Amino acid sequence: MIAAGIAPSCDNYDKLPDLPRLAWSPENLPEAEVDGRRLPVCPLAKYWLESGDADLGRLYCAVDQAKYAAFDPECECRHLQNVLAGDDCCRPVAKKRLQWVAGGPLSLCW
């Protein structure tokens, strides 16, 4: 990031993605069955659901929190919804710690 001239901040985290956009774009998400419903999910959630290891997959999702915190210590990522917990979508939201206290905008599901 720094070499690319981008400041490491919560707002800039997605400027240089670490995962392929093709697999994680809303238009290209695979589908998986979640509690009898076909839902768009990320490729990793699809694997965890199909292998019957949703609980283990939830642990893997915690990598997001670690990546954001390492990128910007003032940034905190929370999964407000997760298909691996039976929700209709995954909704990871990252913002500065002080913004969590004050409220603020939330992202859409992906």
PAZAPA-4460 file (N, C-alpha, C; in steps of 0.05 Angstrom, whole numbers, plus 32768, in hexadecimal, padded with zeros to 4 digits):
% residues 110
    n_x    n_y    n_z   ca_x   ca_y   ca_z    c_x    c_y    c_z   seq   type   mol
   8010   7FE8   8000   8000   8000   8000   8011   8019   8000     1      M     A
   8024   801A   8012   8035   8032   8015   8045   8035   7FFB     2      I     A
   804F   801F   7FF0   805E   8021   7FD7   804D   802B   7FC0     3      A     A
   8033   8026   7FC1   8020   802F   7FAD   8016   804C   7FB3     4      A     A
   8020   8058   7FC9   8018   8073   7FCF   7FFD   8075   7FDD     5      G     A
   7FF4   805F   7FE8   7FDA   805E   7FF6   7FDE   805B   8013     6      I     A
   7FD3   806D   8023   7FD6   806D   8040   7FC7   8055   804B     7      A     A
   7FD4   8046   805E   7FC6   8030   806B   7FB0   803A   807E     8      P     A
   7F98   803B   8075   7F81   8043   8086   7F6A   8031   8081     9      S     A
   7F57   8032   8093   7F3F   8022   8091   7F31   8027   8076    10      C     A
   7F30   8040   806E   7F22   8047   8055   7F30   803D   803C    11      D     A
   7F4A   8039   803E   7F5A   8031   8027   7F5F   8013   8025    12      N     A
   7F55   8004   8038   7F5B   7FE7   8039   7F56   7FD9   801F    13      Y     A
   7F40   7FDF   8011   7F39   7FD1   7FF9   7F45   7FDD   7FDF    14      D     A
   7F56   7FF0   7FE2   7F62   7FFD   7FCA   7F74   7FE9   7FBB    15      K     A
   7F82   7FD8   7FC9   7F93   7FC3   7FBD   7F8A   7FA8   7FC9    16      L     A
   7F77   7F9B   7FBC   7F6A   7F83   7FC8   7F7E   7F6C   7FCA    17      P     A
   7F7A   7F5C   7FDF   7F8B   7F45   7FE3   7F7E   7F2B   7FD9    18      D     A
   7F65   7F2D   7FD1   7F56   7F17   7FC6   7F4D   7F1E   7FAA    19      L     A
   7F4A   7F0A   7F98   7F41   7F10   7F7D   7F25   7F1C   7F7C    20      P     A
   7F23   7F33   7F6F   7F09   7F41   7F6D   7EF5   7F30   7F5F    21      R     A
   7EFD   7F20   7F4B   7EEA   7F10   7F3C   7EDB   7EFE   7F4E    22      L     A
   7EE8   7EF1   7F61   7EDB   7EDE   7F72   7ECA   7EEC   7F88    23      A     A
   7ED0   7F05   7F8F   7EC2   7F12   7FA4   7EB1   7F29   7F9B    24      W     A
   7EAB   7F2B   7F81   7E9A   7F40   7F77   7E7D   7F36   7F79    25      S     A
   7E6A   7F48   7F7F   7E4E   7F3F   7F82   7E43   7F31   7F6A    26      P     A
   7E4D   7F37   7F52   7E43   7F2B   7F3A   7E4D   7F0E   7F36    27      E     A
   7E63   7F07   7F43   7E6F   7EED   7F3E   7E6F   7EDA   7F56    28      N     A
   7E61   7EE1   7F6B   7E61   7ED0   7F83   7E53   7EB5   7F7D    29      L     A
   7E5F   7E9F   7F86   7E52   7E85   7F83   7E3A   7E84   7F96    30      P     A
   7E29   7E70   7F92   7E13   7E6C   7FA4   7E17   7E53   7FB5    31      E     A
   7E0B   7E53   7FCD   7E0C   7E3C   7FDE   7DF1   7E3A   7FED    32      A     A
   7DEB   7E23   7FF6   7DD2   7E20   8006   7DD7   7E26   8023    33      E     A
   7DC7   7E39   802E   7DC9   7E41   804A   7DAD   7E3E   8056    34      V     A
   7DAA   7E2B   8067   7D90   7E26   8075   7D7A   7E24   8060    35      D     A
   7D7E   7E14   804B   7D6A   7E0F   8037   7D66   7E25   8022    36      G     A
   7D77   7E3A   8023   7D75   7E50   8010   7D8E   7E51   7FFF    37      R     A
   7D8C   7E57   7FE6   7DA3   7E5B   7FD4   7DAB   7E79   7FD6    38      R     A
   7DC4   7E7E   7FDF   7DCD   7E99   7FE3   7DE8   7E9D   7FD6    39      L     A
   7DED   7EB6   7FCD   7E09   7EBC   7FC3   7E1B   7EBD   7FDB    40      P     A
   7E32   7EB0   7FD9   7E46   7EAF   7FEE   7E62   7EB3   7FE3    41      V     A
   7E75   7EB9   7FF3   7E90   7EBA   7FEA   7E9A   7E9E   7FE5    42      C     A
   7EAF   7E9A   7FD5   7EB9   7E7F   7FCF   7EC1   7E70   7FE8    43      P     A
   7ECB   7E7E   7FFC   7ED4   7E71   8015   7EBB   7E67   8024    44      L     A
   7EA6   7E77   8026   7E8E   7E6E   8034   7E82   7E56   8026    45      A     A
   7E82   7E57   800C   7E78   7E40   7FFC   7E86   7E26   8004    46      K     A
   7EA1   7E28   8006   7EB0   7E10   800E   7EA8   7E07   802A    47      Y     A
   7EA8   7E1A   803D   7EA2   7E12   8059   7E86   7E07   805C    48      W     A
   7E72   7E12   804E   7E57   7E08   804F   7E55   7DEC   8043    49      L     A
   7E62   7DE8   802B   7E60   7DCE   801E   7E6F   7DB9   802C    50      E     A
   7E84   7DC0   803C   7E93   7DAC   804A   7E88   7DA7   8066    51      S     A
   7E73   7DB6   806D   7E66   7DB2   8088   7E76   7DBE   809F    52      G     A
   7E88   7DD0   8099   7E9A   7DDC   80AD   7E95   7DFA   80B1    53      D     A
   7E7C   7E02   80B2   7E76   7E1F   80B5   7E83   7E2B   80CE    54      A     A
   7E84   7E1C   80E4   7E90   7E26   80FC   7EAE   7E2C   80F8    55      D     A
   7EBB   7E1A   80EB   7ED7   7E1E   80E5   7EDB   7E35   80D2    56      L     A
   7EC9   7E38   80BE   7ECA   7E4F   80AC   7EC7   7E69   80BA    57      G     A
   7EB6   7E6A   80CF   7EB3   7E83   80DE   7ECD   7E8B   80EB    58      R     A
   7EDD   7E78   80F4   7EF7   7E7F   80FE   7F09   7E8B   80E9    59      L     A
   7F07   7E80   80D0   7F16   7E8A   80BA   7F0E   7EA7   80B4    60      Y     A
   7EF5   7EAD   80B7   7EEB   7EC9   80B2   7EF9   7EDD   80C5    61      C     A
   7F02   7ED4   80DC   7F0F   7EE5   80EF   7F29   7EF0   80E4    62      A     A
   7F33   7EE5   80CE   7F4B   7EEF   80C1   7F46   7F0C   80B8    63      V     A
   7F2D   7F12   80B0   7F26   7F2D   80A8   7F2D   7F42   80BE    64      D     A
   7F25   7F3C   80D7   7F2A   7F4E   80ED   7F48   7F52   80F0    65      Q     A
   7F57   7F3C   80EF   7F74   7F3E   80F2   7F81   7F4E   80DC    66      A     A
   7F78   7F4A   80C3   7F84   7F59   80AD   7F7F   7F77   80AF    67      K     A
   7F66   7F7E   80B6   7F60   7F9B   80B8   7F70   7FA7   80CF    68      Y     A
   7F72   7F9A   80E6   7F80   7FA5   80FD   7F9E   7FA7   80F7    69      A     A
   7FAA   7F94   80E8   7FC6   7F96   80E1   7FCB   7FAD   80CD    70      A     A
   7FB8   7FB1   80BB   7FBA   7FC6   80A7   7FB8   7FE2   80B3    71      F     A
   7FA5   7FE5   80C6   7FA1   7FFF   80D3   7F97   7FF9   80EF    72      D     A
   7FA8   7FFD   8103   7FA1   7FF7   811F   7F87   8005   8129    73      P     A
   7F80   801B   811C   7F68   8029   8123   7F4F   801E   8116    74      E     A
   7F52   800A   8104   7F3C   7FFF   80F5   7F32   7FE5   8103    75      C     A
   7F18   7FE2   8103   7F0C   7FCA   810E   7EF8   7FBF   80FA    76      E     A
   7EFA   7FA5   80F5   7EE8   7F98   80E2   7ED5   7F86   80F3    77      C     A
   7EBC   7F87   80ED   7EA8   7F75   80FA   7E97   7F69   80E5    78      R     A
   7E90   7F50   80E9   7E7D   7F42   80D7   7E61   7F46   80E4    79      H     A
   7E51   7F58   80D8   7E37   7F5C   80E3   7E23   7F46   80DB    80      L     A
   7E29   7F3A   80C4   7E1A   7F23   80BB   7E2D   7F0F   80AE    81      Q     A
   7E27   7EF5   80B0   7E38   7EE1   80A4   7E27   7EC9   809C    82      N     A
   7E29   7EC1   8082   7E19   7EAA   8079   7E21   7E91   8089    83      V     A
   7E39   7E90   8093   7E42   7E78   80A2   7E34   7E76   80BD    84      L     A
   7E27   7E8C   80C5   7E17   7E8D   80DE   7DF9   7E8B   80D7    85      A     A
   7DF3   7E87   80BD   7DD7   7E84   80B5   7DCA   7E9E   80AB    86      G     A
   7DDA   7EB4   80A9   7DCF   7ECD   809F   7DCC   7ECB   8081    87      D     A
   7DBD   7EDE   8076   7DB8   7EDF   8059   7DCF   7EE9   8048    88      D     A
   7DE3   7EF5   8055   7DFA   7EFF   8047   7E11   7F03   805B    89      C     A
   7E28   7F0A   8050   7E3F   7F12   8061   7E40   7F30   8060    90      C     A
   7E44   7F3C   8077   7E46   7F59   8077   7E5D   7F61   808A    91      R     A
   7E76   7F5F   807F   7E8C   7F69   808F   7E8D   7F88   808D    92      P     A
   7E91   7F95   80A3   7E92   7FB2   80A3   7EAC   7FBA   80B2    93      V     A
   7EBB   7FCB   80A5   7ED3   7FD5   80B1   7ED2   7FF4   80B4    94      A     A
   7ED9   7FFD   80CB   7EDA   801A   80CF   7EEC   8020   80E7    95      K     A
   7EF3   8038   80EB   7F03   8040   8102   7EF5   8039   811C    96      K     A
   7F04   8032   8130   7EF9   802A   814A   7EE6   8040   8155    97      R     A
   7EEE   8059   8152   7EDE   806F   815C   7EC3   8071   814D    98      L     A
   7EC3   8069   8134   7EAA   8069   8124   7E96   8054   812E    99      Q     A
   7EA0   803E   8138   7E8E   8029   8144   7E80   8035   815C   100      W     A
   7E8E   8044   816C   7E82   8050   8183   7E6D   8065   817B   101      V     A
   7E74   8075   8167   7E63   808B   815F   7E4D   8082   814B   102      A     A
   7E4D   8069   8142   7E3A   8061   812D   7E47   8066   8112   103      G     A
   7E37   806A   80FD   7E42   806F   80E3   7E37   805C   80CE   104      G     A
   7E3D   8060   80B5   7E31   8050   80A0   7E3C   8034   80A0   105      P     A
   7E2B   8022   8097   7E32   8005   8095   7E32   7FFD   8078   106      L     A
   7E41   7FE9   8072   7E42   7FDF   8056   7E2B   7FCD   8050   107      S     A
   7E27   7FC8   8036   7E13   7FB5   802D   7E1E   7F99   802E   108      L     A
   7E0C   7F86   802C   7E14   7F6A   802B   7E24   7F65   8012   109      C     A
   7E35   7F51   8012   7E42   7F48   7FF9   7E42   7F2A   7FF8   110      W     A
***
